[in-house]
């Protein structure tokens, strides 16, 4: 059995922040302790705390008001209240994340094939070489390399706004991406599909790069969809 992906400190801190809100009975609009107080409470550095706060802000769980403080966001109730349909809702969220990536990333792979420089291509291959060293259960390192590959491909497309969209998508949904890796559970197949995308980009074959990226993400979605179905 493969090793379960290790949550990052930011992942754990995000959960602890939600627990603080939940157990404290806080409601939307309530003010939370300051950044300094939270750093001391959780014994973490300010940058680590800020990363967790940005994640929570992106989901609507909190609101960061410049010069005023940290407040409970309007979306907190749907995030912390127990839901009997959570398995189905969670599965839908994973599939929606993959749907979004299927729409955005394939055209960027095509643009990468047209615009990538030789140094960028060499760095992209090094990223996959790094991923290849972690195919036997080192899922935290493998996840980081895989996400670096997708971010770098988006960056090479030459559109800074779309690169930012992909980067934000993968950052905000980092925990979901790690879970997708666990559910998909075929690291070598995933890696080989990444190599096929790279080969198309290196060959300057924009159509094939787009097709391989779309097929890769659709393949992942099909597997996740099948394995997340509730037992009959």
MODELLER restraints for C-alpha pairs under 7 A, 6 or more apart:
rsr = mdl.restraints
at = mdl.atoms
rsr.add(forms.Gaussian(group=physical.xy_distance, feature=features.Distance(at['CA:2:A'], at['CA:137:A']), mean=4.97, stdev=0.5))
rsr.add(forms.Gaussian(group=physical.xy_distance, feature=features.Distance(at['CA:3:A'], at['CA:137:A']), mean=4.98, stdev=0.5))
rsr.add(forms.Gaussian(group=physical.xy_distance, feature=features.Distance(at['CA:3:A'], at['CA:138:A']), mean=6.79, stdev=0.5))
rsr.add(forms.Gaussian(group=physical.xy_distance, feature=features.Distance(at['CA:3:A'], at['CA:139:A']), mean=6.81, stdev=0.5))
rsr.add(forms.Gaussian(group=physical.xy_distance, feature=features.Distance(at['CA:4:A'], at['CA:139:A']), mean=6.99, stdev=0.5))
rsr.add(forms.Gaussian(group=physical.xy_distance, feature=features.Distance(at['CA:5:A'], at['CA:139:A']), mean=5.09, stdev=0.5))
rsr.add(forms.Gaussian(group=physical.xy_distance, feature=features.Distance(at['CA:5:A'], at['CA:140:A']), mean=5.29, stdev=0.5))
rsr.add(forms.Gaussian(group=physical.xy_distance, feature=features.Distance(at['CA:5:A'], at['CA:178:A']), mean=6.62, stdev=0.5))
rsr.add(forms.Gaussian(group=physical.xy_distance, feature=features.Distance(at['CA:6:A'], at['CA:140:A']), mean=5.89, stdev=0.5))
rsr.add(forms.Gaussian(group=physical.xy_distance, feature=features.Distance(at['CA:10:A'], at['CA:48:A']), mean=6.25, stdev=0.5))
rsr.add(forms.Gaussian(group=physical.xy_distance, feature=features.Distance(at['CA:10:A'], at['CA:51:A']), mean=6.66, stdev=0.5))
rsr.add(forms.Gaussian(group=physical.xy_distance, feature=features.Distance(at['CA:10:A'], at['CA:52:A']), mean=5.38, stdev=0.5))
rsr.add(forms.Gaussian(group=physical.xy_distance, feature=features.Distance(at['CA:13:A'], at['CA:52:A']), mean=6.33, stdev=0.5))
rsr.add(forms.Gaussian(group=physical.xy_distance, feature=features.Distance(at['CA:14:A'], at['CA:52:A']), mean=5.20, stdev=0.5))
rsr.add(forms.Gaussian(group=physical.xy_distance, feature=features.Distance(at['CA:14:A'], at['CA:56:A']), mean=6.99, stdev=0.5))
rsr.add(forms.Gaussian(group=physical.xy_distance, feature=features.Distance(at['CA:18:A'], at['CA:80:A']), mean=6.99, stdev=0.5))
rsr.add(forms.Gaussian(group=physical.xy_distance, feature=features.Distance(at['CA:22:A'], at['CA:80:A']), mean=6.49, stdev=0.5))
rsr.add(forms.Gaussian(group=physical.xy_distance, feature=features.Distance(at['CA:27:A'], at['CA:72:A']), mean=6.41, stdev=0.5))
rsr.add(forms.Gaussian(group=physical.xy_distance, feature=features.Distance(at['CA:28:A'], at['CA:72:A']), mean=4.75, stdev=0.5))
rsr.add(forms.Gaussian(group=physical.xy_distance, feature=features.Distance(at['CA:28:A'], at['CA:73:A']), mean=5.10, stdev=0.5))
rsr.add(forms.Gaussian(group=physical.xy_distance, feature=features.Distance(at['CA:28:A'], at['CA:74:A']), mean=5.07, stdev=0.5))
rsr.add(forms.Gaussian(group=physical.xy_distance, feature=features.Distance(at['CA:28:A'], at['CA:76:A']), mean=6.85, stdev=0.5))
rsr.add(forms.Gaussian(group=physical.xy_distance, feature=features.Distance(at['CA:29:A'], at['CA:71:A']), mean=5.63, stdev=0.5))
rsr.add(forms.Gaussian(group=physical.xy_distance, feature=features.Distance(at['CA:29:A'], at['CA:72:A']), mean=5.18, stdev=0.5))
rsr.add(forms.Gaussian(group=physical.xy_distance, feature=features.Distance(at['CA:29:A'], at['CA:73:A']), mean=6.31, stdev=0.5))
rsr.add(forms.Gaussian(group=physical.xy_distance, feature=features.Distance(at['CA:30:A'], at['CA:71:A']), mean=5.48, stdev=0.5))
rsr.add(forms.Gaussian(group=physical.xy_distance, feature=features.Distance(at['CA:30:A'], at['CA:72:A']), mean=5.39, stdev=0.5))
rsr.add(forms.Gaussian(group=physical.xy_distance, feature=features.Distance(at['CA:31:A'], at['CA:70:A']), mean=5.90, stdev=0.5))
rsr.add(forms.Gaussian(group=physical.xy_distance, feature=features.Distance(at['CA:31:A'], at['CA:71:A']), mean=4.37, stdev=0.5))
rsr.add(forms.Gaussian(group=physical.xy_distance, feature=features.Distance(at['CA:31:A'], at['CA:72:A']), mean=6.44, stdev=0.5))
rsr.add(forms.Gaussian(group=physical.xy_distance, feature=features.Distance(at['CA:32:A'], at['CA:70:A']), mean=5.42, stdev=0.5))
rsr.add(forms.Gaussian(group=physical.xy_distance, feature=features.Distance(at['CA:32:A'], at['CA:71:A']), mean=5.53, stdev=0.5))
rsr.add(forms.Gaussian(group=physical.xy_distance, feature=features.Distance(at['CA:32:A'], at['CA:72:A']), mean=7.00, stdev=0.5))
rsr.add(forms.Gaussian(group=physical.xy_distance, feature=features.Distance(at['CA:34:A'], at['CA:69:A']), mean=6.39, stdev=0.5))
rsr.add(forms.Gaussian(group=physical.xy_distance, feature=features.Distance(at['CA:34:A'], at['CA:70:A']), mean=6.73, stdev=0.5))
rsr.add(forms.Gaussian(group=physical.xy_distance, feature=features.Distance(at['CA:39:A'], at['CA:45:A']), mean=6.05, stdev=0.5))
rsr.add(forms.Gaussian(group=physical.xy_distance, feature=features.Distance(at['CA:39:A'], at['CA:46:A']), mean=5.99, stdev=0.5))
rsr.add(forms.Gaussian(group=physical.xy_distance, feature=features.Distance(at['CA:39:A'], at['CA:49:A']), mean=6.44, stdev=0.5))
rsr.add(forms.Gaussian(group=physical.xy_distance, feature=features.Distance(at['CA:55:A'], at['CA:172:A']), mean=5.65, stdev=0.5))
rsr.add(forms.Gaussian(group=physical.xy_distance, feature=features.Distance(at['CA:56:A'], at['CA:62:A']), mean=5.80, stdev=0.5))
rsr.add(forms.Gaussian(group=physical.xy_distance, feature=features.Distance(at['CA:57:A'], at['CA:63:A']), mean=5.65, stdev=0.5))
rsr.add(forms.Gaussian(group=physical.xy_distance, feature=features.Distance(at['CA:60:A'], at['CA:73:A']), mean=5.41, stdev=0.5))
rsr.add(forms.Gaussian(group=physical.xy_distance, feature=features.Distance(at['CA:60:A'], at['CA:74:A']), mean=6.44, stdev=0.5))
rsr.add(forms.Gaussian(group=physical.xy_distance, feature=features.Distance(at['CA:60:A'], at['CA:75:A']), mean=4.97, stdev=0.5))
rsr.add(forms.Gaussian(group=physical.xy_distance, feature=features.Distance(at['CA:60:A'], at['CA:76:A']), mean=6.74, stdev=0.5))
rsr.add(forms.Gaussian(group=physical.xy_distance, feature=features.Distance(at['CA:61:A'], at['CA:72:A']), mean=6.21, stdev=0.5))
rsr.add(forms.Gaussian(group=physical.xy_distance, feature=features.Distance(at['CA:61:A'], at['CA:73:A']), mean=4.67, stdev=0.5))
rsr.add(forms.Gaussian(group=physical.xy_distance, feature=features.Distance(at['CA:61:A'], at['CA:74:A']), mean=6.75, stdev=0.5))
rsr.add(forms.Gaussian(group=physical.xy_distance, feature=features.Distance(at['CA:61:A'], at['CA:75:A']), mean=5.26, stdev=0.5))
rsr.add(forms.Gaussian(group=physical.xy_distance, feature=features.Distance(at['CA:61:A'], at['CA:76:A']), mean=4.46, stdev=0.5))
rsr.add(forms.Gaussian(group=physical.xy_distance, feature=features.Distance(at['CA:62:A'], at['CA:70:A']), mean=6.87, stdev=0.5))
rsr.add(forms.Gaussian(group=physical.xy_distance, feature=features.Distance(at['CA:62:A'], at['CA:71:A']), mean=5.54, stdev=0.5))
rsr.add(forms.Gaussian(group=physical.xy_distance, feature=features.Distance(at['CA:62:A'], at['CA:72:A']), mean=4.41, stdev=0.5))
rsr.add(forms.Gaussian(group=physical.xy_distance, feature=features.Distance(at['CA:62:A'], at['CA:73:A']), mean=4.02, stdev=0.5))
rsr.add(forms.Gaussian(group=physical.xy_distance, feature=features.Distance(at['CA:63:A'], at['CA:70:A']), mean=5.89, stdev=0.5))
rsr.add(forms.Gaussian(group=physical.xy_distance, feature=features.Distance(at['CA:63:A'], at['CA:71:A']), mean=5.06, stdev=0.5))
rsr.add(forms.Gaussian(group=physical.xy_distance, feature=features.Distance(at['CA:63:A'], at['CA:72:A']), mean=6.08, stdev=0.5))
rsr.add(forms.Gaussian(group=physical.xy_distance, feature=features.Distance(at['CA:63:A'], at['CA:73:A']), mean=5.22, stdev=0.5))
rsr.add(forms.Gaussian(group=physical.xy_distance, feature=features.Distance(at['CA:64:A'], at['CA:70:A']), mean=4.84, stdev=0.5))
rsr.add(forms.Gaussian(group=physical.xy_distance, feature=features.Distance(at['CA:64:A'], at['CA:71:A']), mean=6.43, stdev=0.5))
rsr.add(forms.Gaussian(group=physical.xy_distance, feature=features.Distance(at['CA:91:A'], at['CA:228:A']), mean=6.16, stdev=0.5))
rsr.add(forms.Gaussian(group=physical.xy_distance, feature=features.Distance(at['CA:94:A'], at['CA:176:A']), mean=6.51, stdev=0.5))
rsr.add(forms.Gaussian(group=physical.xy_distance, feature=features.Distance(at['CA:95:A'], at['CA:221:A']), mean=6.39, stdev=0.5))
rsr.add(forms.Gaussian(group=physical.xy_distance, feature=features.Distance(at['CA:98:A'], at['CA:217:A']), mean=6.85, stdev=0.5))
rsr.add(forms.Gaussian(group=physical.xy_distance, feature=features.Distance(at['CA:98:A'], at['CA:221:A']), mean=6.24, stdev=0.5))
rsr.add(forms.Gaussian(group=physical.xy_distance, feature=features.Distance(at['CA:102:A'], at['CA:214:A']), mean=5.90, stdev=0.5))
rsr.add(forms.Gaussian(group=physical.xy_distance, feature=features.Distance(at['CA:102:A'], at['CA:217:A']), mean=6.03, stdev=0.5))
rsr.add(forms.Gaussian(group=physical.xy_distance, feature=features.Distance(at['CA:102:A'], at['CA:218:A']), mean=6.96, stdev=0.5))
rsr.add(forms.Gaussian(group=physical.xy_distance, feature=features.Distance(at['CA:105:A'], at['CA:154:A']), mean=6.89, stdev=0.5))
rsr.add(forms.Gaussian(group=physical.xy_distance, feature=features.Distance(at['CA:106:A'], at['CA:210:A']), mean=4.42, stdev=0.5))
rsr.add(forms.Gaussian(group=physical.xy_distance, feature=features.Distance(at['CA:106:A'], at['CA:211:A']), mean=6.88, stdev=0.5))
rsr.add(forms.Gaussian(group=physical.xy_distance, feature=features.Distance(at['CA:106:A'], at['CA:213:A']), mean=5.09, stdev=0.5))
rsr.add(forms.Gaussian(group=physical.xy_distance, feature=features.Distance(at['CA:106:A'], at['CA:214:A']), mean=5.28, stdev=0.5))
rsr.add(forms.Gaussian(group=physical.xy_distance, feature=features.Distance(at['CA:107:A'], at['CA:210:A']), mean=5.62, stdev=0.5))
rsr.add(forms.Gaussian(group=physical.xy_distance, feature=features.Distance(at['CA:108:A'], at['CA:154:A']), mean=5.56, stdev=0.5))
rsr.add(forms.Gaussian(group=physical.xy_distance, feature=features.Distance(at['CA:108:A'], at['CA:157:A']), mean=5.31, stdev=0.5))
rsr.add(forms.Gaussian(group=physical.xy_distance, feature=features.Distance(at['CA:109:A'], at['CA:153:A']), mean=6.10, stdev=0.5))
rsr.add(forms.Gaussian(group=physical.xy_distance, feature=features.Distance(at['CA:109:A'], at['CA:154:A']), mean=6.71, stdev=0.5))
rsr.add(forms.Gaussian(group=physical.xy_distance, feature=features.Distance(at['CA:109:A'], at['CA:157:A']), mean=6.72, stdev=0.5))
rsr.add(forms.Gaussian(group=physical.xy_distance, feature=features.Distance(at['CA:109:A'], at['CA:209:A']), mean=5.57, stdev=0.5))
rsr.add(forms.Gaussian(group=physical.xy_distance, feature=features.Distance(at['CA:109:A'], at['CA:210:A']), mean=5.35, stdev=0.5))
rsr.add(forms.Gaussian(group=physical.xy_distance, feature=features.Distance(at['CA:109:A'], at['CA:213:A']), mean=6.79, stdev=0.5))
rsr.add(forms.Gaussian(group=physical.xy_distance, feature=features.Distance(at['CA:110:A'], at['CA:206:A']), mean=4.07, stdev=0.5))
rsr.add(forms.Gaussian(group=physical.xy_distance, feature=features.Distance(at['CA:110:A'], at['CA:207:A']), mean=6.13, stdev=0.5))
rsr.add(forms.Gaussian(group=physical.xy_distance, feature=features.Distance(at['CA:110:A'], at['CA:209:A']), mean=5.29, stdev=0.5))
rsr.add(forms.Gaussian(group=physical.xy_distance, feature=features.Distance(at['CA:110:A'], at['CA:210:A']), mean=4.85, stdev=0.5))
rsr.add(forms.Gaussian(group=physical.xy_distance, feature=features.Distance(at['CA:111:A'], at['CA:157:A']), mean=4.57, stdev=0.5))
rsr.add(forms.Gaussian(group=physical.xy_distance, feature=features.Distance(at['CA:111:A'], at['CA:206:A']), mean=6.61, stdev=0.5))
rsr.add(forms.Gaussian(group=physical.xy_distance, feature=features.Distance(at['CA:112:A'], at['CA:153:A']), mean=6.22, stdev=0.5))
rsr.add(forms.Gaussian(group=physical.xy_distance, feature=features.Distance(at['CA:112:A'], at['CA:156:A']), mean=4.85, stdev=0.5))
rsr.add(forms.Gaussian(group=physical.xy_distance, feature=features.Distance(at['CA:112:A'], at['CA:157:A']), mean=4.06, stdev=0.5))
rsr.add(forms.Gaussian(group=physical.xy_distance, feature=features.Distance(at['CA:112:A'], at['CA:201:A']), mean=6.52, stdev=0.5))
rsr.add(forms.Gaussian(group=physical.xy_distance, feature=features.Distance(at['CA:113:A'], at['CA:201:A']), mean=4.14, stdev=0.5))
rsr.add(forms.Gaussian(group=physical.xy_distance, feature=features.Distance(at['CA:113:A'], at['CA:202:A']), mean=6.64, stdev=0.5))
rsr.add(forms.Gaussian(group=physical.xy_distance, feature=features.Distance(at['CA:113:A'], at['CA:204:A']), mean=4.59, stdev=0.5))
rsr.add(forms.Gaussian(group=physical.xy_distance, feature=features.Distance(at['CA:113:A'], at['CA:205:A']), mean=6.10, stdev=0.5))
rsr.add(forms.Gaussian(group=physical.xy_distance, feature=features.Distance(at['CA:113:A'], at['CA:206:A']), mean=5.13, stdev=0.5))
rsr.add(forms.Gaussian(group=physical.xy_distance, feature=features.Distance(at['CA:113:A'], at['CA:209:A']), mean=6.83, stdev=0.5))
rsr.add(forms.Gaussian(group=physical.xy_distance, feature=features.Distance(at['CA:114:A'], at['CA:204:A']), mean=5.84, stdev=0.5))
rsr.add(forms.Gaussian(group=physical.xy_distance, feature=features.Distance(at['CA:114:A'], at['CA:206:A']), mean=6.37, stdev=0.5))
rsr.add(forms.Gaussian(group=physical.xy_distance, feature=features.Distance(at['CA:115:A'], at['CA:156:A']), mean=6.56, stdev=0.5))
rsr.add(forms.Gaussian(group=physical.xy_distance, feature=features.Distance(at['CA:115:A'], at['CA:157:A']), mean=6.19, stdev=0.5))
rsr.add(forms.Gaussian(group=physical.xy_distance, feature=features.Distance(at['CA:115:A'], at['CA:158:A']), mean=6.83, stdev=0.5))
rsr.add(forms.Gaussian(group=physical.xy_distance, feature=features.Distance(at['CA:116:A'], at['CA:156:A']), mean=5.24, stdev=0.5))
rsr.add(forms.Gaussian(group=physical.xy_distance, feature=features.Distance(at['CA:121:A'], at['CA:202:A']), mean=6.84, stdev=0.5))
rsr.add(forms.Gaussian(group=physical.xy_distance, feature=features.Distance(at['CA:124:A'], at['CA:149:A']), mean=6.38, stdev=0.5))
rsr.add(forms.Gaussian(group=physical.xy_distance, feature=features.Distance(at['CA:124:A'], at['CA:152:A']), mean=6.95, stdev=0.5))
rsr.add(forms.Gaussian(group=physical.xy_distance, feature=features.Distance(at['CA:127:A'], at['CA:145:A']), mean=6.00, stdev=0.5))
rsr.add(forms.Gaussian(group=physical.xy_distance, feature=features.Distance(at['CA:127:A'], at['CA:149:A']), mean=6.29, stdev=0.5))
rsr.add(forms.Gaussian(group=physical.xy_distance, feature=features.Distance(at['CA:128:A'], at['CA:145:A']), mean=6.96, stdev=0.5))
rsr.add(forms.Gaussian(group=physical.xy_distance, feature=features.Distance(at['CA:130:A'], at['CA:145:A']), mean=6.61, stdev=0.5))
rsr.add(forms.Gaussian(group=physical.xy_distance, feature=features.Distance(at['CA:131:A'], at['CA:142:A']), mean=5.25, stdev=0.5))
rsr.add(forms.Gaussian(group=physical.xy_distance, feature=features.Distance(at['CA:131:A'], at['CA:145:A']), mean=5.29, stdev=0.5))
rsr.add(forms.Gaussian(group=physical.xy_distance, feature=features.Distance(at['CA:131:A'], at['CA:146:A']), mean=6.67, stdev=0.5))
rsr.add(forms.Gaussian(group=physical.xy_distance, feature=features.Distance(at['CA:134:A'], at['CA:141:A']), mean=6.46, stdev=0.5))
rsr.add(forms.Gaussian(group=physical.xy_distance, feature=features.Distance(at['CA:134:A'], at['CA:142:A']), mean=5.34, stdev=0.5))
rsr.add(forms.Gaussian(group=physical.xy_distance, feature=features.Distance(at['CA:135:A'], at['CA:142:A']), mean=6.80, stdev=0.5))
rsr.add(forms.Gaussian(group=physical.xy_distance, feature=features.Distance(at['CA:135:A'], at['CA:187:A']), mean=5.96, stdev=0.5))
rsr.add(forms.Gaussian(group=physical.xy_distance, feature=features.Distance(at['CA:135:A'], at['CA:188:A']), mean=6.56, stdev=0.5))
rsr.add(forms.Gaussian(group=physical.xy_distance, feature=features.Distance(at['CA:143:A'], at['CA:178:A']), mean=6.56, stdev=0.5))
rsr.add(forms.Gaussian(group=physical.xy_distance, feature=features.Distance(at['CA:151:A'], at['CA:166:A']), mean=6.67, stdev=0.5))
rsr.add(forms.Gaussian(group=physical.xy_distance, feature=features.Distance(at['CA:151:A'], at['CA:167:A']), mean=5.93, stdev=0.5))
rsr.add(forms.Gaussian(group=physical.xy_distance, feature=features.Distance(at['CA:154:A'], at['CA:163:A']), mean=5.07, stdev=0.5))
rsr.add(forms.Gaussian(group=physical.xy_distance, feature=features.Distance(at['CA:154:A'], at['CA:166:A']), mean=6.92, stdev=0.5))
rsr.add(forms.Gaussian(group=physical.xy_distance, feature=features.Distance(at['CA:155:A'], at['CA:163:A']), mean=5.08, stdev=0.5))
rsr.add(forms.Gaussian(group=physical.xy_distance, feature=features.Distance(at['CA:183:A'], at['CA:224:A']), mean=6.38, stdev=0.5))
rsr.add(forms.Gaussian(group=physical.xy_distance, feature=features.Distance(at['CA:184:A'], at['CA:220:A']), mean=6.59, stdev=0.5))
rsr.add(forms.Gaussian(group=physical.xy_distance, feature=features.Distance(at['CA:184:A'], at['CA:223:A']), mean=6.18, stdev=0.5))
rsr.add(forms.Gaussian(group=physical.xy_distance, feature=features.Distance(at['CA:184:A'], at['CA:224:A']), mean=6.13, stdev=0.5))
rsr.add(forms.Gaussian(group=physical.xy_distance, feature=features.Distance(at['CA:193:A'], at['CA:216:A']), mean=6.09, stdev=0.5))
rsr.add(forms.Gaussian(group=physical.xy_distance, feature=features.Distance(at['CA:196:A'], at['CA:212:A']), mean=6.81, stdev=0.5))
rsr.add(forms.Gaussian(group=physical.xy_distance, feature=features.Distance(at['CA:197:A'], at['CA:209:A']), mean=5.44, stdev=0.5))
rsr.add(forms.Gaussian(group=physical.xy_distance, feature=features.Distance(at['CA:197:A'], at['CA:212:A']), mean=5.53, stdev=0.5))
rsr.add(forms.Gaussian(group=physical.xy_distance, feature=features.Distance(at['CA:197:A'], at['CA:213:A']), mean=6.07, stdev=0.5))
rsr.add(forms.Gaussian(group=physical.xy_distance, feature=features.Distance(at['CA:200:A'], at['CA:208:A']), mean=5.85, stdev=0.5))
rsr.add(forms.Gaussian(group=physical.xy_distance, feature=features.Distance(at['CA:200:A'], at['CA:209:A']), mean=4.86, stdev=0.5))
rsr.add(forms.Gaussian(group=physical.xy_distance, feature=features.Distance(at['CA:201:A'], at['CA:209:A']), mean=5.69, stdev=0.5))
